[in-house]
Amino acid sequence: MRLAGSKDGDGRMPERRIEAGLESPVHPCYPTPARKSRSRRDFLALAGVTAIGTARAQGPSEAVDPALPQIGILLATTYTTGTLEERLDEAKAHGLACVQVSMACAGLPEMPDDMPAGLPERFRREAAARGIRIASVQGTFNMCHPDAEHRRMGLRRLRVLAEACPRMDTSAIHVCTGTRDRNSMWRRHPENNSPQAWRDMAACIREAAEIARQAQVVLAFEPEVNNVVDSARKARQLLDEIGSPHLKVTIDPANIFHAGELPRMKEILEEAFALVGKDIVLAHAKDLDHDGDAGHNAAGEGVLDYGLYLRLLRASRFNGPLLLHGLSRAQVPGCVAFLRAKLARGAG
């Protein structure tokens, strides 16, 4: 997942890419419940629901199987122009069940310093009016940036988003573990594997998870080949080290293949789900045509074994948001049809 609006060093425009308290987080496709005290046992049980999700109508004429993932989209990265309302209209026209929103949809920075009065309610109101659920909010910043003040600024801005989430009727924020590269959080750096890089990233994640606990939301980080957490094994390590039910996973199998690993696709995908499947709360749908970097292809237009991917999601009892990205407006209908066909065939 990449941020929009700036270029990587190679000149390409990148893709846009509770510990607990006594209350549980809510799955991104659930409406936020009234807060009430719960026992720790109830809390942990409900936290597990985060990875299971709920069914929502995909459009006015679409019947939805509640056992299946619900198809959605990263709103700002495909519908790159227009007002929030116009972008939501496009998502509705394509029969999408849910969206990941960015503050850029309202003309703000992705990570604003403050939240304009009434804006979260506007997001909630306009999405609900169209029968669309806000699955998650984009909250990516470089959590391993070598400058500590950069990380502190990101944490301050993350709190702004986290505190706004209940008013948007969502409970998940997509985040990025980052890289030592000072200019792009999506570009690999030779120091990413250093002990200091891991310490800085883990400390930042720990603070972020505490912000999430206080706001009663969940952070979903994505293993990505160019980031410090560049594999499912490292994702499992981070989850175990932080030990917070407010920290979960976004899975994007187009982003986890290191150079030379494509021939082992089945093995790597099965291992990834064995390691983090129970912690997945968001799933991405795009594709890749080579390994060693994040995938940049629209779903169904590369070499990813989507049959296996969707079977593994279902085996993990995931029926939450399956979010398209890395595609143009024109590609949305075809990609939605591709996913629906795969899901209808039992992901075979």
Secondary structure, 3 states (H helix, E strand, C coil): CCCCCCCCCCCCCCCCCCCCCCCCCCCCCCCCCCCCCCCHHHHHHHHHHCCCCCCCCCCCCCCCCCCCCEEEEEHHHHCCCCCHHHHHHHHHHCCCCEEEECHHHHCCCCCCCCCCCCHHHHHHHHHHHCCCEEEEEECCCCCCCCCHHHHHHHHHHHHHHHHHHHHHCCCEEEECCCCCCCCCCCCCCHHHHCHHHHHHHHHHHHHHHHHHHHHCCEEEECCCCCCCCCCHHHHHHHHHHHCCCCEEEEECHHHCCCCCCHHHHHHHHHHHHHHHHHHEEEEEEEECCCCCCCCCEECCCCCCCHHHHHHHHHHCCCCCEEEECCCCHHHHHHHHHHHHHHHHCCCC
